[in-house]
Structures are given as C-alpha cells and as structure tokens.
Amino acid sequence: MTDWVGSPRIWYESGATFVRVCMKCGRFVTADKTILVGDAGLKPVPNATCRHCGRVEMEFEGFMPSIHNHDD
C-alpha cells in the first residue's frame, strides 16, 4: 500500500475521492473535470493527465460525504 498522506485530493459531486498523484511515476496530475460512473460503480478508465506518463488513473480512496455542500 502506498502512503499518500499529505498528497492533494479531488472530490467529485458523487462523493468519489481520488489522490491527485500518478500511480506510475508519483508526480502530481491534472484531474479530469468529470469521472465516468456506471451501474457497477466507477469505470476503470484514465481520469487524469500526467505530464510524464500521459493519460493515467488516479488512486481511488472511496466515496466520501460531501464536505463542501451542506444545507445547514
């Protein structure tokens, strides 16, 4: 298991949370604005661009509740 403590994350509207690091070379990546989700969950397709490796998949951490959109 890789230790991504302190690495940048991205949260999508669905609650899907990813580590914004290339799993191939360890560099920070530019995350896509949207992700593909199907009936069975996340689609296993590239969802970010690494300057060194090109199109890659970010490390998926799980579905987290939104901390940015509260109706309180």
N, C-alpha and C positions, 0 to 999 in steps of 0.2 A: 504494500500500500504506500502511495506517495504522500508526503506531508506537504499540504498546500496551505498551511497556517499563514495568515497574513497576505495571501495572494488575492488579487481582485476577483470579485464575483459579479455575475449578472443574474438578475431575477426577471423572468418574463411574466406576463399577465396571468398565465395559467398557474403560476407559482413555481414553475420549473427553475431550478437554480444550478448554475454551472460555474466552474472555476475558469477564469479567462486566461488559461495557460495552455500552450501547445503540449500535448502528451508525448510528442515525438522528440522535441528539442528543448522544451522548458521555457521558451520565450513567451512573452505576453502576446495575445492575439486580439484581432478586431472581431468582435462577436457580430453575428447577423442580427438584424433588427427583429426578425421573427424566427420561430422554430416550427418544425413540422410535427404535428401530433396526430396520431390516428386512433382508431378504436382500441388498439392494443397498447397504446402509450406513445412514447417518443419514437420517431422514425430514425433508424440508425444511418443518418446521412451527415456529411460535413455541415457544421453550423458556425464556422468561424474561418478567418483567414490569418495565417501566419506568414510573416514576411520571408521566412526562410523555407518553410515546408509547403506553402500554398494552402489549399483547402484542407481543413482538419476538423475533427470532432473535439469539442471541449469535454472535460471531465464533468459528468453529471453527478450532482450531490443529492438530489431528491426534490420532491415537491414541498416547498415551504409556504406557510401562510404569508400573505402579503403584509409587509410592514409599512408600506407606503400609502395604501388606500384604505382608510378607516372611515366608517360612517359615524363615529363617536361625536 
